[in-house]
């Protein structure tokens, strides 16, 4: 697989996970 | 079968029939069907399209499963709501970052566990790169965990100093887990600068990773806030089982499977370019079948267990080799390849785990092939050329072979010999050419490719194997030449 795509996948996933953490924080925070 | 001249219903693409003027056996004639170029292109496009769609679908499923497992602790924490404490927003970010960091670290084991079904859609070198990138990203999330918690008011002295009076098992395991993780990542990024032997690093890498996961699990259970419900406990245990299961799979089960599949060295010959070719044959078993371009993990020593497995491309032809023999060509890059490989003698035992890899000319069919190799990256391409001869494949092949100087080009004579037996044109590109050299100089680039390739080369399959600078240059150059991305297969040989 093209290695640029792998890097895009990794960075995209990292951004997605940051969004997931924010959703988690908004949900459970007081 | 005789088909009327005007009936093309049996042939899915326009074709002409030709009887060659000569034949191998007097009195016997070979009837050869030569499809037209446009017909071939259409047929291959349908075949390749179906294969590509299957691989994309499987890739999406595996990536989805990975994503599901990464966010599972977060999602479970939200659904099961075990805290009943209502943390502040900043605290919640810290907790969330810790969860994500932990799950990413656990799944690092899955990315390098050689599960073929998972590796197939992506390629093992891509999974290795993804493992490297996600390791660094996991470190970022893990570091964000204490930073946000301290920002929200957790006492830094207790958490950052394991010797402080308020330290306990939860704080000490947290500190050690992060500290060892930092050492693990630093030793991986700067292994060569730190002059760590690959084998030493490999052992430390595995032990450190295991320690990080289990110290983190102890930390999670000692804190206890997110282990109160059975479903959360089940999630953490799932990760523990996953990590242990993967280790058992590729450290115990895979070598155990190879225990009675010994390979004996038949020949250990010196090649150009400070390289050696090990020819091995299976003992007491049939060996394996492989596609040209694949590699195997080689281990020397008395047992298939332990450290010191190295991924090496197969350099022999894949079509029914005598006695199941397989050849590997290994460049001297220091320690193992420079010390252990030259000392191997005929009759010695080696252990193979393979074949692996999706870098193969059999994965995509094309009207012809453009092979681009640099340095010892020539070995899988050499295997492809030999295989094409064995198969009687007459499709055109352009081989661009980059190297430093004329004398160090591995398989130079062999390739010249092959070019007389098949439709092969070899273009050597030297960065340090000898005096009077009239061939290409510098590095393989877009200009050089354009000079030699025919217009229809956009419909060829491009296979690239070499050092990172060559791979990066080609990944940029080929789209500029109008080569569709799906027609480019590549493999980086410095994946570990």
Boltz contact constraints between the chains, C-beta under 6 A:
constraints:
  - contact:
      token1: [A, 1]
      token2: [B, 122]
      max_distance: 6.0
  - contact:
      token1: [A, 1]
      token2: [B, 123]
      max_distance: 6.0
  - contact:
      token1: [A, 1]
      token2: [B, 126]
      max_distance: 6.0
  - contact:
      token1: [A, 3]
      token2: [B, 129]
      max_distance: 6.0
  - contact:
      token1: [A, 6]
      token2: [B, 126]
      max_distance: 6.0
  - contact:
      token1: [A, 6]
      token2: [B, 129]
      max_distance: 6.0
  - contact:
      token1: [A, 6]
      token2: [B, 130]
      max_distance: 6.0
  - contact:
      token1: [A, 10]
      token2: [B, 133]
      max_distance: 6.0
  - contact:
      token1: [A, 14]
      token2: [B, 137]
      max_distance: 6.0
  - contact:
      token1: [A, 17]
      token2: [B, 100]
      max_distance: 6.0
  - contact:
      token1: [A, 20]
      token2: [B, 71]
      max_distance: 6.0
  - contact:
      token1: [A, 20]
      token2: [B, 74]
      max_distance: 6.0
  - contact:
      token1: [A, 21]
      token2: [B, 93]
      max_distance: 6.0
  - contact:
      token1: [A, 21]
      token2: [B, 96]
      max_distance: 6.0
  - contact:
      token1: [A, 21]
      token2: [B, 97]
      max_distance: 6.0
  - contact:
      token1: [A, 24]
      token2: [B, 74]
      max_distance: 6.0
  - contact:
      token1: [A, 24]
      token2: [B, 96]
      max_distance: 6.0
  - contact:
      token1: [A, 25]
      token2: [B, 89]
      max_distance: 6.0
  - contact:
      token1: [A, 25]
      token2: [B, 92]
      max_distance: 6.0
  - contact:
      token1: [A, 25]
      token2: [B, 93]
      max_distance: 6.0
  - contact:
      token1: [A, 25]
      token2: [B, 96]
      max_distance: 6.0
  - contact:
      token1: [A, 27]
      token2: [B, 78]
      max_distance: 6.0
  - contact:
      token1: [A, 28]
      token2: [B, 92]
      max_distance: 6.0
  - contact:
      token1: [A, 29]
      token2: [B, 89]
      max_distance: 6.0
  - contact:
      token1: [A, 29]
      token2: [B, 92]
      max_distance: 6.0
  - contact:
      token1: [A, 30]
      token2: [B, 86]
      max_distance: 6.0
